[in-house]
Amino acid sequence: MNRGIIFGLALVTLSGAAMAQISVSAGTYMPKDATIKSIFGSSSFAWGFGLGTSDRTHRDGLGFDVSGVSLSATNNRFFSVGATYGYEVQSGKGSATMTYARIGTGIGYYDYDMNIGLSNLTGHVAKQFSSAEAGIVLSNKVTISAQYMLMPKLSGLDFSGLRLSAMYSFGK
């Protein structure tokens, strides 16, 4: 079973226990590296899920964030999830739309299995993960954002790239 699905089921289970809100996101991921583009395409569908709300008013200043990406193509897959500690600034609090910008660094878990030519690259590793994000909170349920994820080279491949997404929170 895909590790991303297992991770998602674990989050759903934890959210039920904690009575937290569940958020889902969808968008596109555009890798920087030419080899990654040739395998997964210049842009790939990106999805995500998590605990919490789209309303970011409580996140001004220092704090933690979690983000990731899951890519798959014929005989190739890549999954990462990173937890970062960073700083967020916001403007327009209390208005119909609020904007924010965040930068953070931390650690990421990477799981990949790829066939490049005659080589098979496989790994499960934890390494540094950094990100910079800017977005607009349209309501307490909907956020749109652009996030650049800076990942380390794995087996000589750079998985860093830009993720554009929209997030919806279920619940209150």
C-alpha positions in Angstrom: 0.0 0.0 0.0 1.3 3.5 -0.8 2.9 5.1 2.3 1.1 8.3 1.5 -2.3 6.5 1.9 -1.1 4.9 5.2 0.1 8.3 6.5 -3.3 9.8 5.5 -5.3 7.1 7.3 -3.1 7.7 10.4 -3.9 11.4 10.3 -7.6 10.8 9.9 -7.5 8.4 12.9 -5.6 10.9 15.1 -7.9 13.7 14.1 -11.0 11.7 15.1 -9.4 11.0 18.5 -8.4 14.7 18.9 -11.6 16.0 17.4 -9.5 18.3 15.2 -10.4 19.7 11.8 -9.3 17.8 8.7 -7.9 19.9 5.8 -7.4 18.7 2.2 -5.5 20.5 -0.5 -5.0 20.1 -4.2 -2.9 21.8 -6.8 0.2 21.4 -8.9 3.9 20.7 -8.1 6.6 22.0 -10.5 10.0 20.4 -9.9 13.2 22.4 -10.6 15.5 19.5 -11.7 15.4 18.4 -15.4 15.7 14.7 -14.6 12.7 14.9 -12.2 10.7 16.8 -14.8 11.5 14.1 -17.4 10.2 11.4 -15.0 7.2 13.1 -13.5 6.5 15.9 -15.9 7.1 19.6 -15.7 4.0 19.9 -13.4 2.3 17.1 -11.5 -1.0 16.9 -9.6 -0.2 17.5 -5.9 -2.6 16.6 -3.1 -2.3 16.8 0.7 -4.2 16.4 3.9 -3.6 17.4 7.5 -5.0 18.5 10.8 -6.0 22.1 11.4 -7.9 24.9 9.8 -7.4 27.2 6.9 -7.9 30.1 9.2 -4.3 31.1 10.0 -5.0 34.0 12.4 -3.5 32.1 15.3 -0.2 31.4 13.4 1.3 34.8 13.3 4.9 34.8 14.6 7.0 31.7 15.4 5.5 28.2 15.0 5.5 24.8 13.4 4.2 23.7 10.0 4.0 20.4 8.1 4.0 20.0 4.3 4.9 17.4 1.7 4.5 16.1 -1.8 3.7 12.8 -3.3 4.7 12.0 -7.0 4.1 8.9 -9.0 4.7 7.8 -12.6 5.2 4.4 -14.2 7.6 2.4 -12.0 8.6 5.6 -10.2 7.4 7.2 -6.9 8.5 9.9 -4.5 7.0 10.9 -1.2 8.1 13.5 1.3 6.8 15.1 4.4 8.6 17.9 6.2 8.1 19.5 9.6 9.5 23.0 9.8 9.8 25.6 12.5 9.6 29.1 11.1 8.3 32.6 11.2 5.0 33.9 9.7 3.9 37.5 9.0 0.3 38.4 8.2 -1.7 41.4 7.0 -5.3 42.1 6.7 -6.4 40.3 9.9 -10.1 40.8 10.5 -10.8 41.6 6.9 -12.6 39.4 4.3 -9.2 38.2 3.0 -5.9 37.9 4.9 -2.5 37.5 3.3 0.5 35.7 4.9 4.1 34.9 4.2 6.1 32.2 6.0 9.6 30.8 6.0 10.8 27.8 7.9 13.4 25.0 8.2 13.3 21.6 9.8 13.5 18.0 9.0 11.9 16.0 6.2 11.3 12.3 5.6 11.9 11.1 2.1 10.8 7.8 0.5 11.6 7.1 -3.1 11.9 4.3 -5.6 12.9 5.3 -9.2 14.2 3.7 -12.3 16.5 6.0 -14.3 18.0 4.3 -17.3 19.6 1.1 -16.0 19.8 2.3 -12.4 17.3 1.8 -9.6 17.4 4.5 -6.9 15.7 3.6 -3.7 15.9 5.2 -0.3 14.2 6.1 3.0 16.0 9.0 4.7 15.4 11.9 7.0 17.3 15.1 6.1 16.9 18.9 6.2 13.7 20.4 4.7 13.1 24.1 4.2 10.2 26.1 2.7 9.0 29.6 1.9 5.3 30.2 1.4 2.9 33.0 0.6 -0.8 32.8 0.5 -4.3 34.3 0.8 -6.9 33.2 3.3 -10.2 33.6 1.5 -12.4 32.4 4.5 -12.1 30.3 7.6 -12.3 27.3 5.3 -10.3 28.2 2.1 -6.7 29.2 1.6 -4.7 29.5 -1.7 -0.9 29.4 -1.6 2.4 29.2 -3.4 5.2 27.3 -1.6 8.8 26.7 -2.6 10.1 23.5 -1.0 13.8 23.3 -0.8 14.9 19.6 -0.4 18.3 18.0 -0.3 19.7 16.1 -3.2 18.9 12.4 -3.0 21.0 10.0 -5.0 22.1 13.1 -7.0 18.6 14.2 -7.8 17.1 17.5 -6.6 13.4 17.3 -5.7 13.1 21.0 -4.8 10.2 22.8 -6.5 7.2 25.1 -6.4 3.8 23.9 -5.2 0.7 25.9 -5.9 -2.4 24.7 -4.0 -5.8 25.4 -2.6 -6.8 24.1 0.8 -10.2 23.4 2.2 -10.9 22.7 5.9 -13.9 20.6 7.0 -15.5 21.2 10.4 -16.4 24.4 12.3 
